[in-house]
Amino acid sequence: MDRATKQAELESLVENFSSASVAVCADYRGLTVAKITQLRRELHEAGCEAKVVRNTLARLAVNKVETGRGAKQGEVEKFLGTIVGPTFVVTSTSDPIGPTKVLMKFAKANEQFRVKGCWLDGAYVDAAGVDSLSKMPGREETFAMLLSLISAPATRLVRVLSEPGAQVVRSIEAYRKKLGGESAAA
């Protein structure tokens, strides 16, 4: 890789890390090209960007971005410890939970694939933490729960307001059946 290509790749990585809400590192050794392509497709559908990175460039990009943000150096060093060996980096700008769900599901189905850790809101999260994150509700699920909570009181109010009218209708229907109106209706 020539110097200009390295510089362009570094700038691309700096852009990815600075705009990402989460960056997850994984080891993909032992996977076939078909499996990696399948994983990339699933990640793309979840709104994530995935790429295999050169470790030196990734470390430079992380240091540049996180020291500019004022992250704790100890946390940055822990994250940099995950950028060893073949590294597959997944970033997401919108939903920090989405990529963890996809990656952990894929890791459970493919023994060779291993999540190393992630960078989330200025802090390092280890592999066990990533697994815990993947079990949390995602952005869309959270919005659905919030909408349900907001609409529940209105739904209950409509039921309460319509109940007196429904009771009157049931009472009239019971009285009609008692008088023998049942045979006339049939």
Phi and psi in degrees as a GROMACS rama.xvg file:
@    title "Ramachandran Plot"
@    xaxis  label "Phi"
@    yaxis  label "Psi"
@TYPE xy
-80.007  169.611  ASP-2
-59.7165  -42.7951  ARG-3
-64.3725  -40.2012  ALA-4
-65.912  -41.1434  THR-5
-62.5111  -41.9091  LYS-6
-63.8375  -42.0448  GLN-7
-64.9492  -41.7392  ALA-8
-64.1098  -41.1612  GLU-9
-61.5103  -44.4781  LEU-10
-62.9473  -39.5567  GLU-11
-63.686  -43.1681  SER-12
-65.6109  -41.4363  LEU-13
-60.4092  -43.4441  VAL-14
-61.3279  -46.0332  GLU-15
-61.2259  -49.1537  ASN-16
-67.4547  -35.9559  PHE-17
-73.5722  -30.0647  SER-18
-93.3721  -9.50472  SER-19
-79.6375  140.701  ALA-20
-85.5952  -21.9224  SER-21
-149.401  145.421  VAL-22
-133.404  120.159  ALA-23
-112.461  133.365  VAL-24
-106.706  139.317  CYS-25
-142.253  158.233  ALA-26
-104.767  122.988  ASP-27
-108.779  8.99209  TYR-28
-57.2103  136.91  ARG-29
93.4782  -6.10999  GLY-30
-88.2562  147.554  LEU-31
-79.3505  163.553  THR-32
-61.7495  -36.3909  VAL-33
-62.9233  -41.4872  ALA-34
-66.0293  -42.7379  LYS-35
-64.8822  -40.0461  ILE-36
-63.2312  -41.7438  THR-37
-60.8687  -44.8236  GLN-38
-62.5608  -44.8296  LEU-39
-59.9338  -40.2105  ARG-40
-63.3622  -45.4758  ARG-41
-63.1357  -40.4995  GLU-42
-67.1219  -39.4541  LEU-43
-62.9688  -40.434  HIS-44
-64.2704  -28.3975  GLU-45
-85.4827  2.39165  ALA-46
82.1284  28.7347  GLY-47
-112.846  160.711  CYS-48
-114.672  133.849  GLU-49
-130.234  137.835  ALA-50
-156.512  153.199  LYS-51
-86.5227  130.082  VAL-52
-118.346  156.977  VAL-53
-80.8235  128.631  ARG-54
-57.9909  -44.3474  ASN-55
-60.281  -45.2721  THR-56
-67.0636  -39.0615  LEU-57
-63.9399  -42.6362  ALA-58
-62.4195  -44.1124  ARG-59
-60.3629  -43.4549  LEU-60
-64.4531  -44.6473  ALA-61
-62.8348  -46.0548  VAL-62
-59.9423  -43.8595  ASN-63
-63.0374  -45.6393  LYS-64
-70.9311  -50.7368  VAL-65
-74.8928  -31.8818  GLU-66
-69.4811  -30.7285  THR-67
-67.948  -30.7452  GLY-68
-84.4845  -13.2074  ARG-69
84.1908  28.7086  GLY-70
-69.96  154.015  ALA-71
-67.017  132.204  LYS-72
-62.0305  -35.2676  GLN-73
-62.6109  -40.4661  GLY-74
-66.8192  -41.5296  GLU-75
-62.6464  -42.0231  VAL-76
-62.7354  -39.0775  GLU-77
-62.3308  -43.6941  LYS-78
-66.2336  -41.0285  PHE-79
-62.3858  -26.0561  LEU-80
-66.0111  -19.987  GLY-81
-83.184  -15.1838  THR-82
-91.9435  69.8024  ILE-83
-135.516  150.955  VAL-84
66.9363  -169.809  GLY-85
-62.7111  122.538  PRO-86
-120.932  127.964  THR-87
-107.782  115.948  PHE-88
-108.292  129.671  VAL-89
-117.968  127.514  VAL-90
-123.606  149.179  THR-91
-138.53  134.564  SER-92
-93.1749  -19.445  THR-93
-107.782  -59.3864  SER-94
-110.208  111.7  ASP-95
-72.9901  -18.0428  PRO-96
-88.1109  -32.599  ILE-97
-51.2  -52.7708  GLY-98
-65.4669  -32.5995  PRO-99
-66.8119  -37.2909  THR-100
-62.4661  -47.4669  LYS-101
-63.7529  -45.9528  VAL-102
-66.8152  -42.02  LEU-103
-70.6057  -35.3906  MET-104
-63.1987  -43.5105  LYS-105
-65.9792  -40.1032  PHE-106
-64.4659  -36.182  ALA-107
-67.7785  -31.9636  LYS-108
-84.5403  -19.589  ALA-109
-131.333  105.622  ASN-110
-60.0558  -32.5312  GLU-111
-68.853  -27.8616  GLN-112
-80.0539  132.092  PHE-113
-138.481  125.779  ARG-114
-80.7348  128.565  VAL-115
-90.073  -39.0003  LYS-116
164.252  -179.216  GLY-117
-149.542  166.847  CYS-118
-113.745  118.836  TRP-119
-135.274  118.051  LEU-120
49.9963  48.1946  ASP-121
77.5439  16.1398  GLY-122
-140.2  149.09  ALA-123
-83.5025  137.894  TYR-124
-124.355  125.48  VAL-125
-77.0851  179.77  ASP-126
-60.0418  -39.7327  ALA-127
-65.3621  -37.968  ALA-128
-65.934  -37.2077  GLY-129
-64.2558  -40.0192  VAL-130
-61.7008  -42.1864  ASP-131
-64.4936  -40.6114  SER-132
-60.7798  -37.6998  LEU-133
-66.729  -19.4645  SER-134
-88.8021  -8.27273  LYS-135
-78.4801  156.319  MET-136
-67.9199  141.165  PRO-137
-78.3224  -175.504  GLY-138
-61.7045  -48.9888  ARG-139
-64.8756  -40.6336  GLU-140
-64.4488  -38.6608  GLU-141
-64.7499  -42.7802  THR-142
-62.6266  -40.3146  PHE-143
-63.5994  -42.011  ALA-144
-65.365  -40.6979  MET-145
-63.958  -43.2538  LEU-146
-62.6269  -39.6653  LEU-147
-62.675  -42.688  SER-148
-65.3736  -37.2055  LEU-149
-71.6918  -39.7388  ILE-150
-83.648  -16.3478  SER-151
-58.7293  -47.1173  ALA-152
-61.8886  -37.9725  PRO-153
-66.5295  -39.9835  ALA-154
-62.9401  -44.4169  THR-155
-62.8619  -40.307  ARG-156
-61.6983  -43.2144  LEU-157
-62.3359  -42.3084  VAL-158
-62.0338  -44.4839  ARG-159
-64.4511  -42.2433  VAL-160
-69.6464  -30.5789  LEU-161
-87.0388  -12.8515  SER-162
-64.2337  -44.1367  GLU-163
-58.047  -41.2153  PRO-164
-65.2004  -39.3618  GLY-165
-65.8337  -35.4503  ALA-166
-66.0213  -39.9791  GLN-167
-62.7435  -45.0864  VAL-168
-62.5136  -42.9857  VAL-169
-64.5836  -39.5152  ARG-170
-64.9855  -44.138  SER-171
-64.415  -41.7266  ILE-172
-64.1515  -40.5546  GLU-173
-65.2625  -40.4137  ALA-174
-66.1592  -39.6384  TYR-175
-62.4579  -42.214  ARG-176
-65.774  -35.651  LYS-177
-66.1642  -38.377  LYS-178
-77.0439  -6.91515  LEU-179
95.9913  14.3629  GLY-180
-69.832  -6.91947  GLY-181
-66.112  -40.7493  GLU-182
-71.0179  -32.8865  SER-183
-69.6248  -34.4981  ALA-184
-74.5997  -28.8106  ALA-185
